[in-house]
Amino acid sequence: MRPPTEVEVLIVGAGPGGSMTALRLAEAGREVLLVEKRPEIGNPVRCAEALETEVLHRVIGELDPSWIASPVYGARGLAPDGREVRYIADEPVGMVLNRRLFDRGLAARAAAAGAAVLTRVRAFAPRREGNGWRVCLRYDGESVELRCRLLLAADGVEGGLSRALGLVKPWPKAELHSCAQARVVGLEPEEKPLIDFHLGSEAAPGGYGWRFPTGGDRANVGLCVHPPEVGRGAARELLARLLERRFPEARAVELAAGSIPALKRPRRIVDDGLLVVGDAAGHSEPLSGGGIANALQGAELAARIAAEALESGDLSRRGLEAYEREWSAGVGRSLRRYAKLRRFYLSLGDRDFNDALRLLDEQLERWRAGKKGTVLSLLTAVMKGSPRLLLKARHLL
């Protein structure tokens, strides 16, 4: 299908942020074109796919059962000294998505609501013209120039569109997670699937390793590391070591690698006739690198502000800046706290992780004995149990 030469809203990138924005704007009666550079939406998957269920249900509503690869009943932490700490709930506390089906499902819902969705389309050379934008679209070896009133950049961590506009600069190495992941088979299935976290300098310097179940004997096994602490390509080497030492029975069937933003402070995400959403805006959570829930919440907000601006006719930066302001006061506020926590996390050594998991295990024993409190009280007790951890966390208090 040939792209049009004019549309009200152009959204670049059909990840969760782009597709969710397209869905909500189409539901609001706006004319939307959603383009994706890859041949297939949701492929390749560069995501560990685990998240809590609350945001997903609140933002999306009813979920297609095919989107859920596995429920999650709790977590298991593995310390550098070999200590294993686990917590298992009676009911699922989260899920691991099938991102291929999830991303395609969101894009399909956007199309059903009235948005036009095109793949194999690259957007480049955006320029402001009058009260709108002109963007070049390349598809099947041809190019077309498209005019739109509102441009939405949801093109991921590469952020080619927003970089071309001068809105964002390349990510500093210290504000990135370097990640590698393998999809594996051959693991022992669990009756109540748990997610694993592997901590310490041997497993993942400045980060953590994970195993997220995806059903039966399958799982995502991966890690993220702090780039200044490792050399180029180290994430892949560390992943190979993690698989060999911790999951010798696993057989890898697919490998992926990439980077995730871990910003210290918010970026500019609004300009005249322009909004930036998801990883392109640096909306991933700085400590864990999780980005799906934030992308969905950012998309909801961006779509609402955009629909109001389109209705009023004021697509200036001033007319759209409520998106930046409300994001900063809401989810953005929590991300700033997580950025502080990341700085604390990067200060920890193997001895700290060993102490923290030992103290956590002691507190969880109290939970299991019926003296259950809040997560905050649990973490507070852990901190109080280690003066060294408390001293390192002083800048967070």
C-alpha positions as CSV (number, residue, x, y, z in Angstrom):
1,M,0.0,0.0,0.0
2,R,1.3,3.4,-1.0
3,P,1.6,5.9,1.9
4,P,-0.7,9.0,1.6
5,T,0.8,12.5,0.9
6,E,-1.2,14.1,3.7
7,V,-2.5,13.0,7.1
8,E,-3.6,14.7,10.3
9,V,-1.3,12.7,12.6
10,L,1.8,10.7,11.7
11,I,3.2,8.3,14.3
12,V,6.6,6.8,13.7
13,G,7.2,3.5,15.4
14,A,4.7,0.7,16.1
15,G,5.9,-0.4,19.5
16,P,3.6,-0.3,22.5
17,G,3.9,3.5,22.8
18,G,3.2,4.3,19.1
19,S,0.4,1.8,18.7
20,M,-1.3,2.8,21.9
21,T,-1.2,6.5,20.9
22,A,-2.6,5.6,17.5
23,L,-5.4,3.6,19.1
24,R,-6.5,6.3,21.4
25,L,-6.3,9.1,18.7
26,A,-8.2,6.9,16.3
27,E,-10.9,6.3,18.9
28,A,-11.0,10.1,19.4
29,G,-11.9,10.4,15.7
30,R,-8.5,11.7,14.5
31,E,-6.9,10.8,11.1
32,V,-3.9,8.7,12.0
33,L,-1.1,7.0,10.0
34,L,1.2,4.6,12.0
35,V,4.3,3.5,10.3
36,E,6.9,0.9,11.3
37,K,10.3,0.4,9.6
38,R,10.4,-3.3,10.1
39,P,8.6,-5.8,7.9
40,E,6.7,-7.3,10.9
41,I,5.4,-5.4,13.9
42,G,6.8,-7.0,17.1
43,N,9.7,-8.7,15.4
44,P,12.5,-9.0,16.4
45,V,11.8,-8.9,20.1
46,R,14.3,-6.9,22.1
47,C,12.6,-7.1,25.5
48,A,12.6,-9.3,28.5
49,E,8.7,-9.1,28.4
50,A,8.0,-9.3,32.2
51,L,5.8,-6.7,33.9
52,E,3.1,-6.2,36.6
53,T,-0.5,-6.6,35.5
54,E,-2.0,-3.6,37.1
55,V,-0.9,-0.9,34.5
56,L,-1.6,-3.2,31.6
57,H,-5.2,-3.8,32.7
58,R,-5.8,-0.2,33.7
59,V,-4.5,1.3,30.4
60,I,-5.6,-1.4,27.9
61,G,-8.5,-3.0,29.6
62,E,-9.3,-6.5,28.3
63,L,-6.2,-8.4,27.3
64,D,-6.1,-11.1,24.6
65,P,-5.1,-14.3,26.3
66,S,-2.6,-15.1,23.5
67,W,-0.6,-12.0,24.7
68,I,0.3,-13.7,28.0
69,A,3.2,-16.2,27.7
70,S,3.2,-17.1,31.4
71,P,1.8,-15.9,34.7
72,V,4.4,-15.1,37.4
73,Y,3.8,-16.0,41.1
74,G,6.9,-14.4,42.6
75,A,10.6,-14.0,42.4
76,R,13.9,-15.7,43.3
77,G,17.0,-13.7,44.0
78,L,20.5,-15.3,43.7
79,A,23.3,-13.6,45.6
80,P,27.0,-13.7,44.6
81,D,27.7,-16.1,47.5
82,G,25.1,-18.6,46.2
83,R,22.3,-17.7,48.6
84,E,18.9,-18.1,47.1
85,V,16.0,-16.1,48.3
86,R,12.5,-16.6,47.0
87,Y,8.9,-15.4,47.5
88,I,5.9,-17.3,46.1
89,A,2.4,-15.9,46.2
90,D,-0.8,-17.8,46.1
91,E,-2.0,-15.9,43.0
92,P,-0.2,-14.4,40.0
93,V,1.5,-11.1,40.8
94,G,2.6,-10.4,37.2
95,M,3.1,-11.9,33.8
96,V,5.5,-12.4,31.0
97,L,4.2,-11.2,27.7
98,N,4.5,-12.6,24.2
99,R,5.7,-9.3,22.8
100,R,5.3,-10.4,19.2
101,L,1.6,-11.1,19.6
102,F,1.2,-8.2,22.1
103,D,2.7,-5.5,19.8
104,R,0.8,-6.9,16.7
105,G,-2.4,-7.0,18.8
106,L,-2.1,-3.4,19.8
107,A,-1.5,-2.3,16.2
108,A,-4.4,-4.4,15.1
109,R,-6.7,-2.6,17.6
110,A,-5.4,0.7,16.4
111,A,-6.3,-0.3,12.8
112,A,-9.7,-1.6,13.9
113,A,-10.3,1.9,15.5
114,G,-9.6,3.6,12.2
115,A,-5.8,4.2,12.1
116,A,-3.9,3.3,8.9
117,V,-1.0,1.0,9.7
118,L,2.0,0.5,7.3
119,T,5.1,-1.6,7.7
120,R,8.4,-1.4,5.8
121,V,8.2,2.4,5.9
122,R,11.1,4.5,7.1
123,A,10.6,8.1,8.1
124,F,13.4,10.6,7.7
125,A,14.3,14.3,6.9
126,P,11.5,15.9,8.9
127,R,11.1,19.6,8.5
128,R,8.8,22.2,9.9
129,E,6.6,23.9,7.3
130,G,4.0,26.4,8.1
131,N,1.7,25.0,10.8
132,G,2.7,21.4,10.2
133,W,5.5,19.0,9.2
134,R,6.8,17.5,6.0
135,V,8.4,14.0,6.4
136,C,10.0,11.8,3.8
137,L,8.7,8.2,3.8
138,R,10.7,5.5,2.0
139,Y,9.0,2.2,1.2
140,D,9.7,-0.5,-1.4
141,G,12.5,1.5,-2.9
142,E,10.4,4.5,-3.5
143,S,9.9,7.8,-1.5
144,V,7.0,10.0,-0.9
145,E,6.8,13.4,1.0
146,L,4.0,13.5,3.5
147,R,2.5,16.5,5.2
148,C,1.0,16.2,8.7
149,R,-0.3,18.5,11.3
150,L,1.1,16.6,14.2
151,L,4.2,14.4,14.3
152,L,4.7,11.7,17.0
153,A,8.2,10.1,17.4
154,A,7.8,6.7,19.0
155,D,10.9,5.2,17.3
156,G,12.6,3.6,20.2
157,V,16.1,4.0,21.8
158,E,17.6,4.8,18.4
159,G,15.3,7.8,18.2
160,G,16.3,8.6,14.7
161,L,13.5,11.0,14.1
162,S,13.8,13.0,17.3
163,R,17.6,13.2,16.8
164,A,17.2,14.5,13.3
165,L,15.0,17.2,14.7
166,G,17.7,18.1,17.2
167,L,15.3,17.4,20.1
168,V,17.5,14.8,21.7
169,K,21.3,14.1,21.6
170,P,22.9,10.7,21.6
171,W,22.6,8.9,25.0
172,P,25.6,9.2,27.3
173,K,27.2,5.8,28.0
174,A,26.6,6.3,31.7
175,E,22.9,6.7,31.1
176,L,22.3,3.4,29.3
177,H,21.8,-0.3,30.1
178,S,23.7,-2.6,27.8
179,C,21.6,-5.7,27.4
180,A,21.8,-9.2,25.9
181,Q,19.2,-11.9,26.0
182,A,18.6,-15.5,24.8
183,R,15.4,-17.3,24.2
184,V,16.0,-20.8,25.6
185,V,14.3,-24.2,25.8
186,G,15.0,-27.2,27.9
187,L,14.5,-25.8,31.4
188,E,12.6,-27.6,34.1
189,P,9.0,-26.3,34.2
190,E,7.7,-24.9,37.5
191,E,4.1,-25.4,38.8
192,K,4.2,-21.7,39.9
193,P,6.6,-19.9,37.6
194,L,9.0,-17.5,39.2
195,I,11.3,-14.9,37.8
196,D,15.0,-15.1,38.7
197,F,17.4,-12.2,39.4
198,H,21.1,-12.9,39.4
199,L,23.2,-10.3,41.2
200,G,26.9,-9.6,41.6
201,S,30.0,-8.6,39.6
202,E,30.4,-12.1,38.2
203,A,26.9,-12.3,36.8
204,A,26.2,-8.7,35.7
205,P,28.5,-5.8,36.7
206,G,26.4,-2.8,37.5
207,G,23.2,-4.6,36.5
208,Y,21.5,-7.9,37.0
209,G,20.8,-11.1,35.2
210,W,17.3,-12.7,34.8
211,R,15.3,-15.7,33.8
212,F,11.7,-14.9,32.9
213,P,9.5,-18.0,32.2
214,T,7.6,-18.0,28.9
215,G,5.7,-21.2,29.3
216,G,6.6,-24.9,29.7
217,D,10.4,-25.4,29.4
218,R,10.9,-22.0,27.8
219,A,12.3,-18.8,29.2
220,N,14.1,-15.5,28.4
221,V,17.5,-15.6,30.0
222,G,19.4,-12.3,29.8
223,L,21.3,-9.5,31.6
224,C,21.9,-5.8,31.6
225,V,25.2,-4.2,32.6
226,H,26.5,-0.7,33.2
227,P,28.5,0.2,30.0
228,P,31.3,2.1,31.9
229,E,32.1,-1.0,33.9
230,V,32.5,-3.4,31.0
231,G,34.0,-3.3,27.5
232,R,32.2,-3.2,24.2
233,G,30.4,-6.5,23.4
234,A,30.8,-7.6,27.1
235,A,27.0,-8.2,27.5
236,R,27.0,-11.0,25.0
237,E,30.1,-12.6,26.6
238,L,28.6,-12.3,30.1
239,L,25.3,-13.8,28.8
240,A,27.2,-16.8,27.4
241,R,28.9,-17.3,30.8
242,L,25.6,-16.9,32.7
243,L,24.0,-19.6,30.5
244,E,26.9,-21.9,30.9
245,R,27.2,-21.6,34.7
246,R,23.6,-21.2,35.8
247,F,21.6,-22.9,33.1
248,P,23.7,-25.7,31.6
249,E,20.6,-27.6,30.5
250,A,19.3,-24.6,28.4
251,R,19.5,-24.5,24.7
252,A,19.4,-21.1,23.0
253,V,17.2,-20.7,20.0
254,E,17.4,-16.9,19.5
255,L,19.7,-14.1,20.6
256,A,19.2,-10.4,20.9
257,A,21.2,-7.4,22.2
258,G,20.6,-3.7,22.5
259,S,20.5,-0.7,24.8
260,I,17.9,0.8,27.2
261,P,17.9,4.5,28.4
262,A,18.5,5.1,32.1
263,L,18.2,8.8,32.4
264,K,19.3,10.9,35.4
265,R,16.9,13.7,34.5
266,P,13.9,14.2,32.1
267,R,14.5,15.0,28.4
268,R,12.6,17.5,26.3
269,I,9.7,15.6,24.7
270,V,7.6,18.4,23.2
271,D,8.0,21.0,20.4
272,D,5.8,22.7,17.9
273,G,3.6,20.1,16.4
274,L,5.7,17.3,17.9
275,L,5.5,14.8,20.8
276,V,8.0,12.0,21.7
277,V,6.8,8.8,23.4
278,G,8.3,5.7,25.0
279,D,12.0,4.8,24.8
280,A,12.6,7.6,22.3
281,A,11.6,10.0,25.1
282,G,13.7,8.1,27.7
283,H,10.7,6.9,29.5
284,S,12.1,3.5,30.6
285,E,12.5,3.0,34.3
286,P,16.2,3.8,35.1
287,L,16.8,1.0,37.7
288,S,15.4,-2.1,36.0
289,G,15.2,-0.8,32.4
290,G,11.5,-1.8,32.2
291,G,9.7,0.3,29.6
292,I,6.4,-1.2,28.5
293,A,4.2,0.1,31.3
294,N,5.7,3.6,31.1
295,A,5.3,3.6,27.3
296,L,1.6,2.8,27.6
297,Q,1.0,5.4,30.2
298,G,2.9,8.0,28.2
299,A,0.9,7.1,25.1
300,E,-2.4,7.6,27.0
301,L,-1.3,11.0,28.1
302,A,0.2,12.0,24.7
303,A,-3.0,10.9,22.9
304,R,-5.2,12.9,25.3
305,I,-3.2,16.1,25.1
306,A,-2.8,15.7,21.3
307,A,-6.6,15.2,20.8
308,E,-7.3,18.3,22.8
309,A,-4.7,20.3,20.9
310,L,-6.0,19.1,17.5
311,E,-9.5,20.1,18.6
312,S,-8.5,23.5,19.7
313,G,-6.2,24.0,16.7
314,D,-3.2,25.0,19.0
315,L,-0.4,22.6,18.1
316,S,2.3,25.0,19.3
317,R,4.8,23.9,21.9
318,R,2.8,25.9,24.4
319,G,-0.4,24.1,23.3
320,L,1.3,20.7,23.8
321,E,3.5,21.3,26.8
322,A,0.8,19.9,29.2
323,Y,2.1,16.5,28.0
324,E,5.6,17.2,29.3
325,R,4.3,18.9,32.5
326,E,1.8,16.2,33.4
327,W,4.3,13.4,32.6
328,S,6.9,15.1,34.8
329,A,4.5,15.5,37.7
330,G,3.2,11.9,37.4
331,V,5.2,9.0,36.2
332,G,8.2,11.2,35.6
333,R,8.4,11.9,39.3
334,S,8.7,8.1,40.1
335,L,11.4,7.8,37.4
336,R,13.5,10.5,39.1
337,R,13.3,8.5,42.3
338,Y,14.4,5.3,40.4
339,A,17.3,7.3,38.9
340,K,18.5,8.0,42.5
341,L,18.0,4.3,43.4
342,R,20.1,3.4,40.3
343,R,23.0,5.5,41.6
344,F,22.7,3.7,44.9
345,Y,22.6,0.3,43.2
346,L,25.7,1.1,41.2
347,S,27.5,1.8,44.5
348,L,26.9,-1.7,45.8
349,G,29.5,-4.5,45.7
350,D,29.2,-8.3,46.1
351,R,29.4,-8.1,49.9
352,D,26.4,-5.6,49.9
353,F,24.3,-7.9,47.7
354,N,25.1,-10.9,50.0
355,D,24.1,-8.9,53.1
356,A,20.9,-7.5,51.4
357,L,19.7,-10.9,50.3
358,R,20.5,-12.5,53.7
359,L,18.5,-9.7,55.5
360,L,15.7,-10.0,52.9
361,D,15.4,-13.7,53.5
362,E,15.1,-13.1,57.3
363,Q,12.3,-10.6,56.7
364,L,10.5,-12.9,54.3
365,E,10.6,-15.6,56.9
366,R,8.5,-13.2,59.1
367,W,6.1,-12.8,56.2
368,R,5.8,-16.5,55.8
369,A,5.1,-16.8,59.5
370,G,2.1,-14.5,59.1
371,K,3.8,-11.2,60.1
372,K,3.4,-9.7,56.7
373,G,3.8,-5.9,56.2
374,T,4.2,-3.6,53.2
375,V,7.0,-3.7,50.7
376,L,8.3,-0.4,52.1
377,S,8.5,-1.9,55.6
378,L,10.3,-4.9,54.2
379,L,12.9,-2.8,52.5
380,T,13.2,-0.5,55.5
381,A,14.0,-3.5,57.7
382,V,16.6,-4.7,55.3
383,M,18.3,-1.2,55.3
384,K,18.2,-1.0,59.1
385,G,19.9,-4.4,59.3
386,S,23.0,-3.2,57.5
387,P,24.7,0.0,58.6
388,R,26.9,-0.1,55.5
389,L,23.9,-0.2,53.2
390,L,22.2,2.6,55.2
391,L,25.3,4.7,54.9
392,K,25.5,4.2,51.1
393,A,21.8,5.1,50.8
394,R,22.2,8.4,52.7
395,H,21.8,10.5,49.6
396,L,18.3,9.0,49.0
397,L,16.9,9.8,52.5
